[in-house]
Amino acid sequence: MKALEEFHACARLKASLSKSQVVFGGCTQEFHQHCLEITGLTKGCFPLKYLGVPITTSRLTKMECRGLVEKILAKVHIWVTRSISFAARAQLINTVIFWMFNYWASIFMLTNEVLENITKIYMSYLWGEVLPLVGPPASLDSTSVGQKHMGLGLKDFKLWNKATIAKLVWAISMNKDTLWVRWVYGRYIKEQTWCDYNPKLSYSWYWKKVCQIKVDMKQANSNKQLL
């Protein structure tokens, strides 16, 4: 509580205790009660929501990502009741749905199953079909081609998800002075070089995904040099 007061004095930002929770781990029940009495906070547990996204101690499950899928589906259900042109539907996908997805993708690494569900929803809406999607008139690859090349210019959500992870890879390679990068070097890389680093099998799915994207980037750069 003293730390919160000092933060308020420095930043002029005050924590709303009525909206805040404290999560315990490895403590006795008596200690829990003692802390709750001092702080006036309520007791929370994982997973919990913060700024509209779930916070958990492990990899996000399909169930925890259901909130994103349901929000996108709710938007589509509203749009299908209106007379909207094909071009306008494509624009809604590239703006509203994309930014809903991008907000989550900038925080989490979404699983392929979640990305596929989102893709089915917006492809079904684009072509005016009823869910579940049987088969669009054009492939996803062709719809993501730029308009100047006779495509629709739709964003490839799977590719964009990889791009957000690639930004993390780049931050590590540049050894940016951020808390997360310092933690990564202290926890995983240590005295090794990032370029030649390989994760252990026991490490988390998230970290191994970052390392796999690094390998993909190295391979893509190698192919470019060969060309």
URUR-V526070 format. One record per pair of residues at least 6 apart in sequence whose ideal C-beta (glycine too) atoms are under 8 Angstrom apart, sorted by the first residue. I is the first residue (numbers start at 1). J is the second residue. D is the distance in Angstrom with one decimal. If there is no record, write none. Layout:
# URUR-V526070
i:I j:J d:D
i:I j:J d:D
This chain:
# URUR-V526070
i:1 j:38 d:6.9
i:1 j:39 d:5.8
i:4 j:15 d:5.3
i:7 j:13 d:7.0
i:7 j:15 d:7.8
i:8 j:14 d:4.7
i:8 j:15 d:7.5
i:17 j:39 d:7.4
i:17 j:40 d:5.7
i:17 j:41 d:6.1
i:20 j:41 d:5.5
i:20 j:42 d:7.9
i:21 j:41 d:6.1
i:21 j:42 d:5.3
i:21 j:43 d:6.8
i:21 j:44 d:3.1
i:21 j:48 d:6.7
i:22 j:35 d:6.4
i:22 j:36 d:7.1
i:22 j:39 d:6.4
i:22 j:41 d:4.6
i:22 j:42 d:7.6
i:22 j:43 d:6.4
i:22 j:44 d:6.5
i:23 j:43 d:7.8
i:23 j:44 d:4.9
i:23 j:45 d:6.3
i:23 j:46 d:6.5
i:23 j:48 d:7.3
i:24 j:31 d:7.6
i:24 j:32 d:5.3
i:24 j:35 d:7.5
i:24 j:43 d:7.1
i:32 j:43 d:6.6
i:35 j:41 d:7.9
i:36 j:42 d:7.4
i:36 j:43 d:6.1
i:46 j:55 d:6.9
i:46 j:56 d:5.2
i:46 j:57 d:5.2
i:47 j:54 d:4.6
i:47 j:55 d:6.3
i:47 j:56 d:4.0
i:47 j:64 d:5.9
i:48 j:54 d:7.2
i:48 j:55 d:5.4
i:49 j:55 d:7.1
i:52 j:67 d:8.0
i:52 j:103 d:7.8
i:53 j:67 d:8.0
i:53 j:103 d:7.7
i:53 j:104 d:6.2
i:53 j:107 d:5.8
i:53 j:108 d:7.3
i:54 j:60 d:6.9
i:54 j:64 d:4.6
i:54 j:67 d:7.0
i:56 j:64 d:6.4
i:59 j:204 d:7.1
i:59 j:205 d:5.0
i:59 j:206 d:6.5
i:60 j:108 d:5.5
i:60 j:109 d:8.0
i:60 j:110 d:7.5
i:60 j:111 d:7.2
i:62 j:111 d:6.9
i:62 j:113 d:5.8
i:62 j:114 d:6.4
i:65 j:104 d:7.6
i:65 j:108 d:8.0
i:65 j:110 d:6.5
i:65 j:111 d:7.2
i:65 j:114 d:4.5
i:68 j:100 d:6.9
i:68 j:101 d:7.1
i:68 j:104 d:5.2
i:68 j:110 d:8.0
i:68 j:114 d:7.2
i:68 j:118 d:7.5
i:69 j:114 d:6.7
i:69 j:117 d:5.3
i:69 j:118 d:6.4
i:69 j:121 d:7.3
i:71 j:100 d:6.1
i:72 j:97 d:5.6
i:72 j:100 d:5.8
i:72 j:101 d:7.3
i:72 j:118 d:6.0
i:72 j:121 d:5.8
i:72 j:122 d:7.3
i:73 j:121 d:5.8
i:75 j:96 d:6.2
i:75 j:97 d:6.8
i:75 j:100 d:7.5
i:76 j:97 d:7.9
i:76 j:121 d:5.9
i:76 j:122 d:7.2
i:76 j:124 d:8.0
i:76 j:125 d:4.7
i:79 j:89 d:7.3
i:79 j:92 d:6.4
i:79 j:125 d:6.7
i:80 j:125 d:6.7
i:84 j:92 d:7.3
i:86 j:126 d:7.6
i:89 j:125 d:6.3
i:89 j:126 d:5.4
i:89 j:128 d:7.9
i:90 j:126 d:6.3
i:90 j:152 d:5.3
i:90 j:153 d:7.4
i:90 j:154 d:6.2
i:93 j:122 d:4.7
i:93 j:125 d:7.2
i:93 j:126 d:6.2
i:93 j:154 d:6.0
i:93 j:155 d:7.9
i:94 j:153 d:7.0
i:94 j:154 d:6.1
i:94 j:155 d:5.8
i:97 j:118 d:7.6
i:97 j:122 d:5.4
i:98 j:155 d:5.3
i:98 j:157 d:7.4
i:98 j:160 d:7.8
i:101 j:110 d:8.0
i:101 j:118 d:6.1
i:101 j:157 d:5.7
i:101 j:160 d:7.7
i:102 j:160 d:7.0
i:102 j:164 d:7.9
i:104 j:110 d:6.4
i:105 j:157 d:7.9
i:105 j:160 d:6.6
i:105 j:161 d:5.1
i:105 j:164 d:5.0
i:106 j:164 d:5.8
i:109 j:161 d:7.2
i:109 j:164 d:7.9
i:109 j:165 d:6.0
i:109 j:206 d:5.8
i:109 j:209 d:5.4
i:110 j:161 d:5.6
i:112 j:158 d:7.4
i:115 j:157 d:5.6
i:115 j:158 d:5.2
i:115 j:161 d:6.2
i:118 j:157 d:6.1
i:119 j:140 d:6.5
i:119 j:157 d:6.1
i:119 j:158 d:7.5
i:120 j:131 d:7.4
i:120 j:132 d:7.1
i:120 j:133 d:4.9
i:121 j:131 d:7.1
i:123 j:133 d:6.0
i:123 j:136 d:5.1
i:123 j:140 d:6.7
i:123 j:143 d:7.7
i:124 j:130 d:7.3
i:124 j:131 d:5.2
i:124 j:132 d:7.7
i:124 j:133 d:4.2
i:124 j:136 d:7.8
i:126 j:136 d:7.4
i:126 j:143 d:7.4
i:126 j:152 d:8.0
i:126 j:154 d:7.6
i:127 j:136 d:5.0
i:127 j:137 d:6.0
i:129 j:136 d:7.5
i:136 j:143 d:7.9
i:140 j:154 d:7.9
i:140 j:156 d:7.1
i:142 j:151 d:6.2
i:142 j:152 d:8.0
i:143 j:151 d:6.4
i:143 j:152 d:4.5
i:143 j:154 d:4.7
i:144 j:151 d:6.7
i:144 j:152 d:7.5
i:144 j:153 d:7.5
i:144 j:154 d:5.1
i:144 j:155 d:6.8
i:144 j:156 d:4.4
i:144 j:159 d:7.7
i:145 j:151 d:2.7
i:145 j:152 d:7.4
i:145 j:153 d:7.4
i:146 j:153 d:5.3
i:147 j:153 d:4.5
i:162 j:213 d:6.1
i:162 j:216 d:7.6
i:165 j:209 d:6.4
i:165 j:210 d:6.0
i:165 j:213 d:4.6
i:166 j:213 d:5.6
i:166 j:217 d:6.2
i:168 j:210 d:5.6
i:168 j:213 d:7.9
i:169 j:210 d:6.2
i:169 j:213 d:5.5
i:169 j:214 d:4.7
i:169 j:217 d:6.2
i:171 j:178 d:6.8
i:171 j:180 d:7.7
i:171 j:181 d:5.6
i:172 j:181 d:5.9
i:172 j:184 d:5.9
i:172 j:185 d:7.8
i:172 j:189 d:7.6
i:172 j:194 d:5.5
i:172 j:210 d:7.8
i:172 j:214 d:7.9
i:173 j:194 d:5.6
i:173 j:195 d:7.5
i:173 j:214 d:7.9
i:175 j:181 d:6.5
i:175 j:185 d:7.4
i:175 j:194 d:8.0
i:188 j:197 d:7.6
i:188 j:199 d:7.0
i:188 j:203 d:7.1
i:188 j:207 d:6.4
i:189 j:197 d:5.5
i:194 j:214 d:7.6
i:195 j:218 d:7.6
i:197 j:211 d:7.0
i:198 j:211 d:7.0
i:199 j:207 d:5.7
i:199 j:208 d:5.1
i:199 j:211 d:4.7
